[in-house]
Amino acid sequence: MRITDLLKKEAIITGGQAASKEEAIDALIALHEKAGNLADKEAYRQGILKREEEGTTAVGEGIAIPHAKSDAVKQAGLAAMTVPEGVDYQAPDGKPSNILFMIAAPSDGELHLEVLSRLMTLLMDLELRDQLLEAETPEAFIKAIDRKEEERYPDELRQAAQKEPETDGEEGYRILAVTACPTGIAHTYMAAEALEKKAREMGLRLKAETNGSGGAKNVLTPEEIEAADGIIIAADKNVEMVRFDGKPVYKTNVSAGINRPEELIRRILDGSAPVYHYSGEKTTEAGSVGKEGIGHQIYKHLMNGVSYMLPFVIGGGIMIALAFLIDTIAGAPRNSDFGTYTAAAAFFKTIGGVAFNFMMPVLAGYIARSIADRPGLAVGFVGGSIATLGCTFAQIGGDAAAVSGFLGALIAGFAGGFIVLLLKKIFSFLPASLESMLPVLILPLFGITLMGAFMCLINPIVGALNTAITNGLNSMGSASQILLGCLLAGMMAIDMGGPFNKAAYVFGTAAIASGGFHIMAAVMIGGMVPPIAIALATTFFKHKFTAEERKAGMVNYIMGLCFITEGAIPFAAADPLRVIPACVAGSAVAGGISMAMGCTLRAPHGGIFVFPVVGNVGGYLLALAAGAVVGMLLLAVLKKKKNAD
């Protein structure tokens, strides 16, 4: 998908004028209609206006990208206009917007996110922005974008032309990479970007496949794999490995792809990457490639489960939070019916509860699948379900006191995976003619039976532990709760999406199930502070940052407010000894204030978009502002002055 594939010359105005934001929106919608992108102009307009009500789509630095997914879109497309004098689009930096793109996307799929991501990547280039503003015709406008896309995505152009893979000696080594993180949102693409950028600096050609939340993109072809000198796997979850049989493969975590791209590339160049041999047991496991430690293997299996669990937690959790918001607005009495008092609230609470209740089975199921491949899935699902029911040998139907919850589901996931691996070894004597029975009959039957017995045995123990933890949290004094808030929020900023961050976040989401809404509030605010603190620092202490960092800093306002902590990673990677302590301190301050002011959050994600369901939203905003300012001031003190550029 190229920007120029979606942008027609009849959908472009160069050197335009717009007296207001509304006038600019009308002009862009008219361009979409002229290009034949819309089936219903008015319905599409309502979609654009609804998105603007949620918050301006101006991102600062003179750029605005209004967008909408709508059934009124006949075909995906872009409209664009330049306004040399600028138009007030309510940008975060207060500056007028002079380059405007409007995305029209069908209601199915996530095309608008792909286009938005690519536009932001391209428009961070100051040279391109200048060329677009100077373009006098739509043809010149398109040509400027086309040149930048060819420069930025050379492999994509080659594939579009359906050429054979290039392996001429003038371009040096041919290296491939696969990047993947548990959530498939930020780290995945940042690692790919870092590897491709470093390879270009080294005069090499590198193609990176991203295994993101929307599926694999830029997929490596068999021909490219055959021609490659080696493959880098920078992933914190399993990726398809059988295709790399017989090739040099170096496997590491996704953070290494972001922070140490040159080192990984040189592993392939100097021949130190081991040759991968497919064992025939699992199609998604990298085996011993890269000599993974036990700790990283455990983390990878856990994060595999968490990545599949999060959509259920986030979707269901926000729906439940909306139910409470609806009943609050309706003035419902705060009794046992609160959250289901009105019909609308009952709908959201019930459906959200169904989604939320899948959390434990999905977590356990996909941890087990990560360990034992597909046969582990059913065994893990059953174990996670038993954890939520609290089944014991004394009360097989379930005992509320023996519900082992999140901790039980974690144990069930790992136990389920290793139970299946053990059964595979036990039944390895089966002749080839009976091997087909193993995954469909023997492993599920014996695996589920053993899992049931195991969970009935441990549920009372883990249930008692859960009760003790809950009672301990509830009995904490004010000082202890503030300290807990500081600790969890600070953890969110230590590695910004890594193990510490994920541990704090998982603890927060698990606390929601037991009513620990104040814990989730501290966790989310801890993740929002780092990008906002960095954005503030790049705005008010420009001399401490390079021109490139100042450009990236503007985007961090949006990322921070949307609870995307990963926006801070490039800054932390470039200067970890100064940036990380400042961000940790700011997050800890915010988390402590949130706890001290009794702020609560029933939704497990969403940033500013779920502030309406925050308990004591005024205190929460104060905590966020205080943490961000502390982080900004520490960055101003710790960072060295940069040379003028």
Secondary structure, 3 states (H helix, E strand, C coil): CCHHHHEEEEEEECCCCCCCHHHHHHHHHHHHHHCCCECCHHHHHHHHHHHHHHCCCEEECCEECCEEECCCECCCEEEEEEEEEEECCCCCCCCCEEEEEEEEECCCCCHHHHHHHHHHHHHCCHHHHHHHHHCCCHHHHHHHHHHHHHHHCHHHHHHHCCCCCCCCHHHCCEEEEEEECCCCCCHHHHHHHHHHHHHHHCCCEEEEEEEECCEEECCCCHHHHHHCCEEEEEECCCCCCHHHCCCEEEEECHHHHHHCHHHHHHHHHCCCCCECCCCCCCCCCCCCCCCCCHHHHHHHHHHHHHHHHHHHHHHHHHHHHHHHHHHHHCCCCCCCCCCCCCHHHHHHHHHHHHHHCCHHHHHHHHHHHHHHCCHHHHHHHHHHHHHHHCCCCCCCCCCHHHCCHHHHHHHHHHHHHHHHHHHHHHCCCCCHHHCCHHHHHHHHHHHHHHHHHHHHHHHHHHHHHHHHHHHHHHCCCHHHHHHHHHHHHHHHHHCCCCHHHHHHHHHHHHHHHCCCHHHHHHHHHHHHHHHHHHHHHHHHCHHHCCHHHHHHHHHHHHHHHCCCHHHHHHHHHHCHHHHHHHHHHHHHHHHHHHHHCCCEECCCCCHHHHHHHEECHHHHHHHHHHHHHHHHHHHHHHCCCCCCC
